[in-house]
Amino acid sequence: MRYRLEAMTEAHRRPVIDLFSHYVRTSFAAYPETPFPYEAFDRFLAMSSGYLAVATTVDGAGEVAGFAFLHPHHPAATFRRTAEVATFLRPLHTRRGLGTLILDRLEKEARPLGADRLLASVSSRNEASLRFHTKHGFVECGRFREIGRKHGVDFDVVWLEKRLVIAGRLFPLNQGFTARVAIKVGKYAEIGSSGATSS
């Protein structure tokens, strides 16, 4: 299956919020208990302003298969080297290498911004996302125990960190995987990698 990675625009408002609300209702992948109104899409764009917000569509079908953000960890300039990532894929499109493709693109966008640290905030009950991030070079750097409760179930908030290569400095990077899917970015095609993808 071929995918297209697009800058998130008004055209993605309903499918993006519908997908996020799916995870709000059905899992710990999203922290809220109540589905978001469509107006919340504006917050998604605002929080990633100057960084990256993308939607992934199935090539030729126009269906939104997922979306992702790269956004500042903190508004203070002293934290400009650190960015946060968040990715949500429709269940049908997980385990196809798409999450790896999106993460690779977020990493590429982070480097020119001067970010050499990526952070991900994941519920302790979202085991698939924890496995995905660990597989792709993230390591646990902090855990707030039982600070959340969703639908009566307590959960930890786990922070994971990945260090990137910036301007020739050496930091650990994840190893490559066997190419399985292709993704078009604008006029260009990139070959994706296989791997479990649930975030």
Long-range contacts (C-beta under 8 A, 24 or more apart in sequence): 1-58, 1-59, 1-93, 1-96, 1-181, 2-58, 2-59, 2-60, 2-181, 2-182, 2-183, 2-184, 3-56, 3-57, 3-58, 3-59, 3-65, 3-93, 3-98, 3-101, 3-181, 3-182, 3-183, 3-184, 3-192, 4-56, 4-57, 4-58, 4-59, 4-183, 4-184, 4-185, 5-54, 5-55, 5-56, 5-101, 5-102, 5-105, 5-183, 5-184, 5-185, 6-54, 6-55, 6-56, 6-57, 7-52, 7-53, 7-54, 7-55, 8-44, 8-45, 8-48, 8-53, 8-54, 8-55, 8-67, 9-55, 12-41, 12-55, 12-64, 12-67, 13-38, 13-41, 14-38, 15-55, 15-63, 15-64, 16-41, 16-44, 16-55, 16-64, 16-67, 17-41, 19-64, 19-66, 19-67, 19-88, 19-90, 20-67, 20-88, 22-90, 23-88, 27-126, 28-123, 28-125, 28-126, 28-150, 28-153, 28-155, 29-88, 29-123, 29-126, 29-129, 29-198, 29-199, 30-88, 31-123, 31-148, 31-150, 33-150, 33-151, 44-69, 47-71, 51-83, 51-109, 51-113, 52-105, 52-106, 52-109, 54-102, 54-105, 56-89, 56-93, 56-98, 56-102, 56-183, 58-93, 59-184, 64-90, 65-89, 65-90, 65-92, 65-93, 65-98, 66-90, 66-93, 66-98, 66-99, 66-102, 68-102, 68-106, 70-106, 70-109, 70-110, 73-119, 80-113, 80-114, 80-115, 81-114, 81-115, 81-116, 81-117, 82-115, 82-117, 82-118, 82-119, 83-110, 83-113, 83-115, 83-117, 83-118, 83-119, 84-118, 84-119, 84-120, 84-121, 85-118, 85-119, 85-120, 86-120, 86-121, 86-199, 87-199, 88-199, 89-197, 89-198, 89-199, 94-128, 94-196, 94-197, 94-198, 95-195, 95-196, 95-197, 95-198, 96-180, 96-181, 96-197, 97-177, 97-179, 97-180, 97-181, 97-192, 97-193, 97-194, 97-195, 97-197, 98-181, 98-183, 98-192, 98-197, 99-132, 99-195, 99-196, 99-197, 99-198, 99-199, 100-136, 100-177, 100-192, 100-193, 100-194, 100-195, 100-197, 101-181, 101-183, 101-190, 101-192, 101-193, 103-136, 104-190, 104-192, 104-193, 105-185, 105-190, 107-162, 107-164, 110-164, 111-164, 111-165, 111-166, 114-166, 115-164, 115-166, 116-163, 116-164, 116-165, 116-166, 116-169, 116-171, 117-161, 117-162, 117-163, 117-164, 118-161, 118-162, 118-164, 119-159, 119-160, 119-161, 120-159, 120-160, 120-162, 120-199, 121-157, 121-158, 121-159, 122-157, 122-158, 122-159, 122-160, 122-199, 123-148, 123-150, 123-155, 123-156, 123-157, 123-158, 124-155, 124-156, 124-157, 124-158, 125-153, 125-155, 126-198, 126-199, 128-196, 128-198, 128-199, 129-198, 129-199, 130-158, 130-160, 131-196, 131-198, 132-195, 132-196, 132-197, 132-198, 132-199, 133-160, 133-162, 133-199, 134-160, 135-174, 135-195, 135-196, 136-162, 136-174, 136-195, 137-162, 137-172, 137-173, 137-174, 138-162
